[in-house]
Amino acid sequence: MKKINKIYAILFLAMGLVSCSDFLDENDENGRYDDEIVWANPKLAEGVLLKAYNMLPNDYTEKYDYGTDDMATNLVTDNTVTMATGGWTSRNTPFGNEYKNAFQAILHVNDFLENMERVDFAPLSDEEVKQQYQDRLRGEAYALRAWWQAKLLTIYGGEDNEGNLWGFPIVTSTIQEVEAAKLPRDSYADCVKQILDDCEEALKTLPLKWEGSDRVMGSTNINRMNGLSVMALKARVLLTAASPAFAKSGYTMQQAAEAAAAVMNANGKLDNLADTRGLTFYNLGTKDADKEFLNTCHEVLWYSSIGNSSNRENRMFPPSLLGKGEINPSQNLVDCFPDKNGYPITHSSTVYKSDEPYANRDPRLDLYIYHNGSQVGGANNVTLNMQTGDDKIGVKTTSTRTGYYMRKLLDEAVSLKVGSVITTPHYHVRMRYTEVLLNFAEAANAVGPDVEINGFTARKVINALRERAGIADKTYVNSLDQEGLAELIKNERRIELCFEGFRFWDLRRWMDLSRMNESVKGYDASTMREIPSVEVRKYEDYMIYAPIPYTETQKYGLIQNKGWE
């Protein structure tokens, strides 16, 4: 058998030498395919690119927010808990595999881009259709490379001991020499530029959304990256680059706001917020009518394939619903939800009352968090009791530690009852419109709360988001100056994006060490008293930036982020 003799930069960096053929699902008589066979077969060739898709998570598996002030977990031996309570080292980090996985995905994309011109992806079609396939797949490849590079930059971007701001080693091709594979980290600014360049290449050929019956560019590609998701990725990367922790990159909030506004102008502006189903973006595929909405709605920009499951509910339902109750929202997070008129619960004008803590509150509180007295509908139809029974704090290993359970992302049509288990369609939304709106609001407010940027202002966007949530009163938002609105936008981001894996990284790009070290609080419903410290957070100031995994720095002296050994 002829073996592939290329040496890939990423394999030297993170994996050990493996050919791309090792990742294909089909085998020849010797158990592998060589280069010529792979690129002569359109199915096998596209499979190289599809591996970069297949490596994406198919559920909300990022558990980094276990280590924030938003939640605790009853999985007390999890390495994220170790990290958050003082045990974070470059040798013991929850992000160690992310480095290897991202580069492995980039390897597949680079290999595909270098060889795709050799492939006839539509051998029975005319030249126009053949070119459409080439264009579409090339666009997807650049989009996927941008996505995986952005993941590397989010996790590993940081300053060294001299104050230089670094990203990741940029790898855009397969290479031939072993020594050339020992690539240094590129500057943070250069990494941002590389991601933006890849996004621009992707946007040349990708449609905004996969719609219609066209066999090449139509809705059969619904779970692949599209133009809107690429535009949203640009806005996300630019906002991070302009944030305090990475401001040395030279990118600005004006650029970030303009990138987000471009998505908004291409996606129905603010008019689509009238459809409140966007608040339950994670649960729109349970009926035939809803499936059509999921494929066309403005909230969901990119999502995974849909499959029947009860795994999420098995992990997150309270014990009384036969779940494992893994995520325990904090009192800190609960206190962030304003009253029904939009005032913070500490404000002099609030209608909040401490003896009725869940009455007259922002409707999103009931929508996203289970608390004592929560009404569970669907297949379960019960009222949760956190004062007695298995749902009370500490009764079982699967009971809450904070007095709360996560409700968001769950489908109450699921039943875990023995003998009558019910599963429902589930999917993972990888990019959604609300994040874009929040990205715009944060960036635009830094320019000025009422400065119009491509048709929008920060204040108008936040008012629109809160109105969708059921808070029609704009008095409080309209009373705020720039600094006050900045804090409100951060709070709205915390509420709208809770449990989706943003909080850990948001606190770091804001360089908010105080919030990083805020102890997780709880609430004992049986005594109606706050628990001041369920779990202590212990982060040093250098932990604004995560470490490059120790094993990677030892291979050839890769520059480590400051403070880490």
Secondary structure, DSSP 8 states (H G I E B T S, - for coil): ------B-HHIIIII----GGGG-S---TTS---HHHHHH-HHHHHHHHHHHHHTS-SS----GGGGSTTEEES-TTSHHHHIIIII--SSS-TTHHHHHHHHHHHHHHHHHHHHGGG--S-TTS-HHHHHHHHHHHHHHHHHHHHHHHHHHHHHH-EE-TTS-EE------S-BS-TGGG-----BHHHHHHHHHHHHHHHHTT--SS--SS-TTTSGGGTTS--HHHHHHHHHHHHHHHHSGGGGGG---HHHHHHHHHHHHHHTTTTGGGG-GGGGGTTS--SSHHHHHHHHH-SSEEEE---EEE-HHHHHHS-GGGT----EEE-HHHHTTS-BTTS--TTSTT---BTTBTTTTB-HHHHHHEE-TT-EE-TTT-EE--SSSSTTSTTSSTTS-SSS-EE-TT--TT-B--TT--B-EEE--EEEEHHHHHHHHHHHHHHH-TT--BTTB-HHHHHHHHHHHHT----HHHHT--HHHHHHHHHHHHHHHTTTTT-HHHHHHHTT-HHHHT--EEEEETTTTEEEEEEE-----GGGGS----HHHHHHH-----TT--
